[in-house]
């Protein structure tokens, strides 16, 4: 039975759809390789994903003495978080809703056998 090493970021102020574009590039990869890739992705969503993956890797290293070279990304997901509803006033007395979306990013790492 493989042991899971988890990390979670809640309330990231980027929509889940934008975060999923970044997540799809690193799913299933080695952790060190994924972190190197995330440093050069131009999307703003890459920074919180980088932090979560790095946090899970450090949790595995510090708490369970696992080498970072043996870890890979088993599961990674971006779920929708809370949506803040703002409004902007438009013509003819109407208003336009602005939806400021957020997301929850979760990572599960496993050790290669």
N, CA, C and O of each residue as an XYZ file, in Angstrom:
452
protein
N       0.840     -1.182      0.000
C       0.000      0.000      0.000
C       0.888      1.249      0.000
O       1.716      1.435      0.891
N       0.703      2.084     -0.999
C       1.507      3.292     -1.113
C       0.971      4.375     -0.178
O      -0.238      4.509      0.015
N       1.888      5.134      0.390
C       1.504      6.210      1.303
C       1.367      7.508      0.510
O       2.161      7.787     -0.389
N       0.347      8.296      0.857
C       0.098      9.560      0.172
C       0.647     10.712      0.999
O       0.590     10.691      2.229
N       1.187     11.730      0.305
C       1.681     12.948      0.927
C       0.890     14.097      0.311
O       0.936     14.307     -0.901
N       0.160     14.844      1.153
C      -0.829     15.790      0.655
C      -0.470     17.230      1.008
O       0.262     17.501      1.961
N      -1.013     18.137      0.205
C      -0.989     19.570      0.518
C      -2.223     20.191     -0.134
O      -2.712     19.704     -1.153
N      -2.713     21.259      0.459
C      -3.942     21.890     -0.008
C      -3.814     23.401      0.119
O      -3.347     23.909      1.138
N      -4.230     24.115     -0.918
C      -4.302     25.583     -0.872
C      -5.756     25.966     -1.109
O      -6.345     25.612     -2.130
N      -6.322     26.687     -0.161
C      -7.733     27.070     -0.269
C      -7.843     28.567     -0.542
O      -7.054     29.364     -0.034
N      -8.838     28.935     -1.357
C      -9.110     30.340     -1.591
C      -8.104     31.046     -2.473
O      -7.879     32.245     -2.308
N      -7.492     30.335     -3.408
C      -6.557     30.961     -4.341
C      -7.363     31.897     -5.248
O      -8.341     31.458     -5.853
N      -6.978     33.184     -5.358
C      -7.835     34.139     -6.071
C      -7.710     34.085     -7.594
O      -7.616     35.125     -8.247
N      -7.708     32.895     -8.149
C      -7.679     32.676     -9.594
C      -8.751     31.635     -9.892
O      -8.962     30.722     -9.094
N      -9.425     31.760    -11.023
C     -10.502     30.823    -11.328
C      -9.946     29.415    -11.520
O      -8.808     29.237    -11.953
N     -10.755     28.435    -11.197
C     -10.331     27.036    -11.297
C     -10.016     26.656    -12.738
O      -9.145     25.822    -12.984
N     -10.716     27.259    -13.687
C     -10.483     26.964    -15.098
C      -9.062     27.353    -15.516
O      -8.416     26.617    -16.262
N      -8.577     28.490    -15.047
C      -7.223     28.936    -15.384
C      -6.170     28.090    -14.679
O      -5.110     27.818    -15.243
N      -6.459     27.672    -13.449
C      -5.516     26.834    -12.706
C      -5.416     25.455    -13.351
O      -4.336     24.867    -13.387
N      -6.535     24.934    -13.864
C      -6.516     23.606    -14.493
C      -5.625     23.560    -15.731
O      -5.045     22.517    -16.032
N      -5.508     24.671    -16.450
C      -4.623     24.717    -17.614
C      -3.170     24.469    -17.211
O      -2.430     23.791    -17.924
N      -2.764     25.019    -16.067
C      -1.399     24.824    -15.573
C      -1.232     23.421    -15.010
O      -0.205     22.777    -15.223
N      -2.247     22.949    -14.289
C      -2.180     21.637    -13.648
C      -2.029     20.515    -14.672
O      -1.309     19.545    -14.434
N      -2.710     20.648    -15.812
C      -2.665     19.595    -16.824
C      -1.257     19.380    -17.385
O      -0.957     18.292    -17.877
N      -0.395     20.389    -17.321
C       0.964     20.242    -17.860
C       1.869     19.423    -16.943
O       2.858     18.858    -17.410
N       1.551     19.346    -15.644
C       2.462     18.660    -14.712
C       1.892     17.375    -14.134
O       2.574     16.706    -13.357
N       0.676     17.010    -14.482
C       0.050     15.810    -13.906
C       0.858     14.562    -14.259
O       1.170     14.331    -15.427
N       1.198     13.751    -13.237
C       1.902     12.497    -13.437
C       3.413     12.609    -13.528
O       4.091     11.591    -13.665
N       3.959     13.808    -13.457
C       5.398     14.003    -13.614
C       6.130     13.855    -12.284
O       5.523     13.870    -11.213
N       7.436     13.713    -12.380
C       8.304     13.708    -11.214
C       8.225     15.087    -10.550
O       8.072     16.090    -11.247
N       8.325     15.157     -9.229
C       8.133     16.412     -8.514
C       9.197     17.443     -8.879
O       8.875     18.611     -9.095
N      10.446     17.030     -8.951
C      11.528     17.971     -9.264
C      11.339     18.527    -10.677
O      11.524     19.722    -10.909
N      10.976     17.666    -11.607
C      10.735     18.089    -12.981
C       9.535     19.042    -13.061
O       9.573     20.025    -13.801
N       8.474     18.752    -12.304
C       7.283     19.597    -12.311
C       7.587     20.986    -11.750
O       7.115     21.988    -12.288
N       8.372     21.050    -10.674
C       8.721     22.345    -10.096
C       9.572     23.166    -11.061
O       9.405     24.382    -11.154
N      10.477     22.513    -11.774
C      11.280     23.224    -12.774
C      10.405     23.756    -13.902
O      10.625     24.865    -14.388
N       9.412     22.972    -14.321
C       8.504     23.428    -15.374
C       7.676     24.617    -14.916
O       7.473     25.564    -15.676
N       7.196     24.574    -13.672
C       6.320     25.636    -13.170
C       7.039     26.974    -13.030
O       6.401     28.025    -13.086
N       8.356     26.947    -12.849
C       9.098     28.200    -12.738
C       9.081     28.992    -14.039
O       9.229     30.214    -14.014
N       8.902     28.321    -15.176
C       8.986     28.992    -16.463
C       7.642     29.124    -17.170
O       7.592     29.552    -18.323
N       6.555     28.763    -16.496
C       5.221     28.951    -17.073
C       4.829     30.410    -16.858
O       4.987     30.941    -15.759
N       4.321     31.056    -17.902
C       4.045     32.495    -17.819
C       2.711     32.825    -17.153
O       2.460     33.994    -16.860
N       1.864     31.859    -16.908
C       0.559     32.106    -16.314
C       0.689     32.492    -14.832
O       1.579     32.010    -14.132
N      -0.208     33.361    -14.373
C      -0.214     33.750    -12.958
C      -0.627     32.582    -12.067
O      -0.317     32.576    -10.876
N      -1.308     31.612    -12.621
C      -1.759     30.463    -11.839
C      -0.607     29.528    -11.485
O      -0.768     28.656    -10.631
N       0.543     29.689    -12.120
C       1.672     28.791    -11.868
C       2.249     28.985    -10.465
O       2.730     28.023     -9.867
N       2.213     30.199     -9.931
C       2.817     30.451     -8.621
C       2.107     29.710     -7.486
O       2.785     29.040     -6.707
N       0.769     29.794     -7.348
C       0.151     29.023     -6.264
C       0.266     27.519     -6.446
O       0.364     26.789     -5.460
N       0.256     27.033     -7.692
C       0.430     25.603     -7.940
C       1.843     25.190     -7.524
O       2.032     24.135     -6.918
N       2.833     26.022     -7.850
C       4.220     25.760     -7.449
C       4.324     25.656     -5.926
O       4.975     24.752     -5.402
N       3.679     26.584     -5.225
C       3.750     26.588     -3.763
C       3.135     25.332     -3.155
O       3.666     24.786     -2.187
N       2.025     24.873     -3.715
C       1.343     23.701     -3.158
C       2.170     22.442     -3.408
O       2.324     21.616     -2.507
N       2.700     22.286     -4.617
C       3.511     21.107     -4.934
C       4.771     21.096     -4.077
O       5.176     20.049     -3.571
N       5.387     22.261     -3.916
C       6.602     22.355     -3.103
C       6.296     22.039     -1.636
O       7.091     21.385     -0.962
N       5.158     22.500     -1.151
C       4.762     22.225      0.221
C       4.551     20.734      0.458
O       4.977     20.203      1.484
N       3.895     20.055     -0.483
C       3.694     18.612     -0.348
C       5.024     17.877     -0.370
O       5.222     16.920      0.379
N       5.940     18.324     -1.235
C       7.262     17.695     -1.315
C       8.021     17.873     -0.001
O       8.631     16.925      0.493
N       7.988     19.061      0.558
C       8.701     19.324      1.816
C       8.053     18.571      2.975
O       8.753     18.114      3.879
N       6.713     18.434      2.962
C       6.048     17.625      3.984
C       6.562     16.190      3.959
O       6.828     15.600      5.006
N       6.699     15.632      2.762
C       7.182     14.252      2.639
C       8.633     14.130      3.102
O       9.006     13.153      3.751
N       9.445     15.131      2.760
C      10.864     15.088      3.142
C      11.050     15.229      4.648
O      11.754     14.433      5.270
N      10.419     16.239      5.227
C      10.650     16.545      6.637
C       9.973     15.555      7.578
O      10.565     15.132      8.571
N       8.737     15.187      7.268
C       7.977     14.357      8.203
C       8.225     12.865      8.032
O       8.098     12.106      8.993
N       8.580     12.426      6.810
C       8.696     10.994      6.557
C      10.048     10.580      5.987
O      10.242      9.405      5.677
N      10.989     11.514      5.840
C      12.355     11.244      5.338
C      12.348     10.559      3.978
O      13.053      9.570      3.773
N      11.564     11.076      3.060
C      11.481     10.549      1.700
C      12.312     11.458      0.798
O      12.255     12.680      0.935
N      13.078     10.882     -0.116
C      13.864     11.677     -1.052
C      12.953     12.314     -2.098
O      12.021     11.677     -2.589
N      13.225     13.556     -2.430
C      12.377     14.257     -3.404
C      12.506     13.679     -4.801
O      11.618     13.879     -5.630
N      13.581     12.972     -5.081
C      13.773     12.372     -6.406
C      12.878     11.159     -6.630
O      12.669     10.751     -7.772
N      12.344     10.574     -5.550
C      11.490      9.395     -5.670
C      10.002      9.736     -5.731
O       9.177      8.841     -5.916
N       9.644     11.007     -5.582
C       8.241     11.400     -5.534
C       7.714     11.784     -6.906
O       8.435     12.346     -7.731
N       6.440     11.470     -7.137
C       5.770     11.923     -8.358
C       4.366     12.410     -7.992
O       3.847     12.099     -6.920
N       3.769     13.175     -8.896
C       2.447     13.736     -8.653
C       1.405     12.682     -9.014
O       1.168     12.404    -10.190
N       0.787     12.099     -7.986
C      -0.205     11.048     -8.198
C      -1.544     11.652     -8.600
O      -2.141     11.232     -9.592
N      -2.021     12.633     -7.839
C      -3.272     13.328     -8.158
C      -3.071     14.808     -7.899
O      -2.407     15.206     -6.942
N      -3.659     15.614     -8.774
C      -3.656     17.059     -8.570
C      -4.966     17.582     -9.133
O      -5.377     17.194    -10.226
N      -5.623     18.467     -8.384
C      -6.944     18.942     -8.806
C      -7.133     20.391     -8.395
O      -6.556     20.862     -7.415
N      -7.957     21.086     -9.171
C      -8.359     22.456     -8.845
C      -9.886     22.494     -8.827
O     -10.530     22.334     -9.864
N     -10.450     22.702     -7.668
C     -11.898     22.778     -7.516
C     -12.308     24.232     -7.332
O     -11.504     25.066     -6.916
N     -13.550     24.525     -7.640
C     -14.033     25.892     -7.506
C     -14.203     26.260     -6.044
O     -14.703     25.475     -5.239
N     -13.773     27.474     -5.719
C     -13.942     28.000     -4.375
C     -15.096     28.973     -4.342
O     -16.012     28.883     -5.160
N     -15.062     29.905     -3.402
C     -16.126     30.894     -3.280
C     -16.047     31.899     -4.419
O     -14.966     32.185     -4.934
N     -17.186     32.427     -4.801
C     -17.260     33.457     -5.821
C     -17.743     34.742     -5.165
O     -18.841     34.792     -4.611
N     -16.915     35.781     -5.232
C     -17.317     37.092     -4.715
C     -18.079     37.813     -5.803
O     -17.617     37.893     -6.941
N     -19.237     38.337     -5.465
C     -20.073     38.994     -6.458
C     -19.993     40.502     -6.274
O     -20.405     41.035     -5.243
N     -19.462     41.182     -7.280
C     -19.355     42.632     -7.302
C     -20.267     43.133     -8.395
O     -20.770     42.355     -9.205
N     -20.478     44.434     -8.416
C     -21.286     44.975     -9.500
C     -20.659     46.263    -10.015
O     -19.992     47.005     -9.294
N     -20.905     46.485    -11.284
C     -20.465     47.709    -11.938
C     -21.693     48.301    -12.614
O     -22.453     47.600    -13.282
N     -21.866     49.564    -12.433
C     -23.063     50.193    -12.963
C     -22.907     50.464    -14.450
O     -21.862     50.924    -14.909
N     -23.971     50.167    -15.194
C     -23.949     50.322    -16.636
C     -24.938     51.381    -17.089
O     -25.493     52.127    -16.282
N     -25.144     51.429    -18.376
C     -26.030     52.423    -18.967
C     -27.484     52.135    -18.619
O     -27.849     50.995    -18.330
N     -28.304     53.167    -18.649
C     -29.753     53.097    -18.450
C     -30.134     52.524    -17.078
O     -31.137     51.822    -16.951
N     -29.350     52.820    -16.084
C     -29.683     52.408    -14.731
C     -29.479     50.939    -14.433
O     -29.902     50.463    -13.380
N     -28.850     50.219    -15.321
C     -28.600     48.787    -15.087
C     -27.267     48.610    -14.375
O     -26.486     49.551    -14.238
N     -27.026     47.390    -13.928
C     -25.681     47.096    -13.436
C     -25.231     45.755    -13.972
O     -26.034     44.859    -14.231
N     -23.941     45.646    -14.128
C     -23.312     44.448    -14.677
C     -22.645     43.685    -13.536
O     -21.830     44.264    -12.817
N     -22.961     42.422    -13.353
C     -22.302     41.665    -12.277
C     -20.878     41.278    -12.654
O     -20.612     40.875    -13.786
N     -19.970     41.403    -11.697
C     -18.604     40.910    -11.825
C     -18.469     39.742    -10.876
O     -18.750     39.875     -9.684
N     -18.047     38.603    -11.382
C     -17.866     37.423    -10.547
C     -16.370     37.210    -10.344
O     -15.660     36.865    -11.288
N     -15.893     37.408     -9.137
C     -14.482     37.205     -8.825
C     -14.344     35.795     -8.266
O     -14.673     35.541     -7.108
N     -13.862     34.897     -9.087
C     -13.826     33.479     -8.748
C     -12.539     33.119     -8.009
O     -11.510     33.779     -8.157
N     -12.624     32.053     -7.212
C     -11.447     31.534     -6.514
C     -11.439     30.015     -6.663
O     -12.391     29.427     -7.177
N     -10.360     29.389     -6.208
C     -10.246     27.941     -6.370
C      -9.498     27.328     -5.191
O      -8.808     28.015     -4.437
N      -9.656     26.017     -5.058
C      -8.925     25.228     -4.070
C      -8.035     24.255     -4.852
O      -8.523     23.502     -5.695
N      -6.731     24.275     -4.569
C      -5.793     23.396     -5.263
C      -5.332     22.316     -4.282
O      -4.868     22.633     -3.186
N      -5.456     21.047     -4.668
C      -5.013     19.946     -3.820
C      -4.056     19.050     -4.590
O      -4.244     18.788     -5.777
N      -3.016     18.583     -3.885
C      -1.967     17.749     -4.484
C      -1.771     16.516     -3.626
O      -1.743     16.599     -2.398
N      -1.634     15.367     -4.280
C      -1.282     14.126     -3.589
C      -0.052     13.552     -4.286
O      -0.075     13.278     -5.486
N       1.012     13.375     -3.523
C       2.253     12.804     -4.037
C       2.382     11.373     -3.570
O       1.883     11.006     -2.506
N       3.055     10.565     -4.372
C       3.385      9.189     -3.977
C       4.828      8.902     -4.322
O       5.447      9.595     -5.129
N       5.352      7.859     -3.691
C       6.731      7.460     -3.919
C       6.773      6.411     -5.025
O       5.956      5.490     -5.044
N       7.734      6.551     -5.953
C       7.889      5.569     -7.022
C       8.391      4.243     -6.432
O       9.230      4.222     -5.531
N       7.862      3.162     -6.958
C       8.261      1.834     -6.427
C       9.304      1.188     -7.306
O       9.754      0.079     -7.018
